[in-house]
Amino acid sequence: MAGKRIDSLTDHTVQMVRKAHLNGELELNAAVDDVAVRAATVLAEKGYWMWLFQAATEDLTAWQDLHGDYWIVDPNNGSIWECDT
């Protein structure tokens, strides 16, 4: 089922974003989807499989951890920092 956008996934965890990408289910023509997939890869490599995707720009993504805290991920350099709420 190619051509899905990340927003159309029913599960927005790192695990499911990565799975959908590896299965070729995502359409990465939109820059924000590409950034989100690259950020999910960074988080997966660090073991943050259950973080939830929240939003993306063309450069950064926002994710929520299991404690309800929000984090910004830069997939270009692998930086992760807590977002003030």
C-alpha atoms as one frame of an Amber mdcrd trajectory, in Angstrom:
protein
   0.000   0.000   0.000   2.514   2.628  -1.175   1.839   6.301  -0.979   0.842
   6.756   2.678   1.823   9.899   4.523   3.043   9.598   8.098  -0.061  11.436
   9.313  -2.224   8.667   7.853  -0.558   5.931   9.934  -2.696   4.656  12.793
   0.363   4.240  15.032   2.869   7.097  15.249   5.533   5.384  17.347   9.132
   5.283  16.164   8.723   1.542  15.751   5.760   1.800  13.396   7.118   4.744
  11.404  10.313   2.750  10.803   8.347  -0.404   9.974   6.145   1.415   7.464
   9.219   2.978   5.872  11.150  -0.299   5.662   8.083  -1.997   4.145   7.912
   0.700   1.460   4.506   1.931   2.616   5.410   5.614   2.933   5.515   8.240
   0.245   8.516  10.423   1.035   7.973  13.121  -1.575   7.060  15.620   1.157
  10.112  17.031   2.938   8.441  16.753   6.349   7.810  13.020   5.904  11.423
  12.481   4.857  12.665  14.392   7.917  10.331  12.405  10.194  11.555   9.061
   8.823  15.182  10.121   9.229  14.452  11.274  12.795  12.715   7.961  13.546
  15.897   6.226  12.384  17.983   8.335  14.787  15.608   7.517  17.657  15.496
   3.807  16.804  19.290   3.647  16.828  19.199   5.141  20.335  16.507   2.680
  21.495  13.586   5.120  21.765  11.149   2.813  19.945   7.952   3.910  21.678
   8.284   7.674  21.307   5.339   9.205  19.448   5.718  11.413  16.396   4.074
  14.803  16.935   5.118  17.202  14.177   7.811  18.040  11.662   9.227  20.938
   9.733  11.614  20.628   6.817  14.499  20.544   9.340  13.335  19.247  12.731
  10.805  16.910  14.312   8.955  16.839  17.636   8.323  13.610  19.566   6.657
  12.698  22.869   8.274  10.178  25.208   6.528   7.686  27.500   6.525  10.207
  30.370   4.681  12.846  28.367   7.763  14.997  27.791   8.417  16.501  24.371
  11.683  16.341  22.461  13.082  17.965  19.336  15.141  15.741  17.030  17.501
  17.002  14.344  17.979  14.062  11.962  20.862  15.792  10.194  23.215  15.636
  13.173  21.386  13.288  15.577  20.848  15.947  18.239  17.954  15.474  20.653
  16.910  18.116  23.150  13.987  18.560  25.486  11.315  21.001  24.439  10.084
  23.494  27.018   6.348  23.108  27.521
